Amino acid sequence: MKINEIFFSIQGEGKLAGVPSVFIRTSGCNLRCVWCDSPTTSWKPTGESFPIDAILDRVGDFSSRYVVLSGGEPMIADGVELLTARLREDGYHVTIETAGTIWKDVVYDLASVSPKLANSTPWERDEGRFADLHEGHRICLDTVRKFMRGGDYQLKFVVSEPSDLVEIDAILAGLGEFESSNVLLMPEGVTSEALNAKGRWIADLCLDRGFRFCPRLHIFLYGNAPGT
């Protein structure tokens, strides 16, 4: 499995925000979000290939029983099904962070699914050469539903403008039944200043809809740095 980094940090997003967790960041992604905060796993993927046993040994070096499988897009990683099964066997709580575009028979305790809104499409970046591909793959409601049915879940939307709520409502309507408290709105940005600029009106949307406001604690604590 190609791994970009394995590190120990505070979970910065979602229901488990604040929990010390081991992060396994796979390298490679089927999307090209214009605001991607980990370009070394998507736009210019880097990393080394490791066997499953070596990954588990590294995870065991840390004290937490919470593991977050992230990317990039971990669902395209070779061996992801076996890795999640082995983590479960070893007694870890497994969170999978995914865009919800690809399904594999993985084992997880929390599916953190982040459907990508139109604000993610790179129409101008790199002369738009990835835009059509990204736009055609960024939403797969059937796959999102599978993750929702498999256990605890959260639907995490990266919000740039108030108008994004129109698309969020359309996606939620297409998904059918969902718990409002499982819908998370997260400000787009990789600096504390950018997050603060959007935070208040996004929090107001959460108050109005019963959604959950999703901060990015790791940005406030460490900045947008690898290994955090």
URQUI-V662092 format. One record per pair of residues at least 12 apart in sequence whose C-alpha atoms are under 6 Angstrom apart, sorted by the first residue. I is the first residue (numbers start at 0). J is the second residue. If there is no record, write none. Layout:
i=I j=J
i=I j=J
This chain:
i=0 j=48
i=0 j=49
i=0 j=77
i=1 j=25
i=1 j=26
i=1 j=46
i=1 j=47
i=1 j=48
i=2 j=25
i=2 j=26
i=2 j=46
i=2 j=47
i=3 j=24
i=3 j=25
i=3 j=26
i=3 j=46
i=4 j=24
i=5 j=22
i=5 j=23
i=6 j=21
i=6 j=22
i=6 j=226
i=7 j=20
i=7 j=21
i=8 j=20
i=8 j=227
i=11 j=215
i=11 j=216
i=11 j=217
i=12 j=215
i=13 j=213
i=20 j=63
i=20 j=65
i=20 j=66
i=21 j=66
i=22 j=66
i=22 j=67
i=23 j=68
i=24 j=69
i=24 j=70
i=25 j=70
i=25 j=73
i=26 j=40
i=26 j=44
i=26 j=70
i=26 j=71
i=27 j=40
i=27 j=41
i=27 j=44
i=27 j=71
i=28 j=41
i=28 j=71
i=28 j=72
i=30 j=133
i=32 j=119
i=32 j=120
i=33 j=119
i=33 j=120
i=33 j=121
i=40 j=71
i=41 j=71
i=64 j=91
i=65 j=91
i=65 j=92
i=66 j=93
i=67 j=93
i=67 j=94
i=67 j=95
i=68 j=95
i=69 j=96
i=72 j=97
i=80 j=105
i=83 j=106
i=84 j=106
i=93 j=107
i=93 j=108
i=94 j=107
i=94 j=108
i=94 j=109
i=94 j=110
i=95 j=110
i=95 j=111
i=96 j=111
i=97 j=112
i=98 j=112
i=98 j=113
i=98 j=114
i=99 j=112
i=99 j=142
i=99 j=143
i=100 j=139
i=100 j=142
i=102 j=142
i=109 j=151
i=109 j=152
i=110 j=152
i=111 j=152
i=111 j=153
i=112 j=154
i=112 j=155
i=113 j=154
i=113 j=155
i=113 j=156
i=115 j=137
i=153 j=181
i=153 j=182
i=154 j=182
i=154 j=183
i=155 j=183
i=156 j=184
i=156 j=185
i=157 j=185
i=157 j=186
i=157 j=187
i=158 j=185
i=158 j=186
i=158 j=187
i=159 j=187
i=179 j=209
i=179 j=210
i=180 j=210
i=180 j=211
i=182 j=210
i=183 j=210
i=183 j=211
i=183 j=212
i=183 j=213
i=184 j=212
i=184 j=213
i=185 j=213
i=189 j=223
i=191 j=219
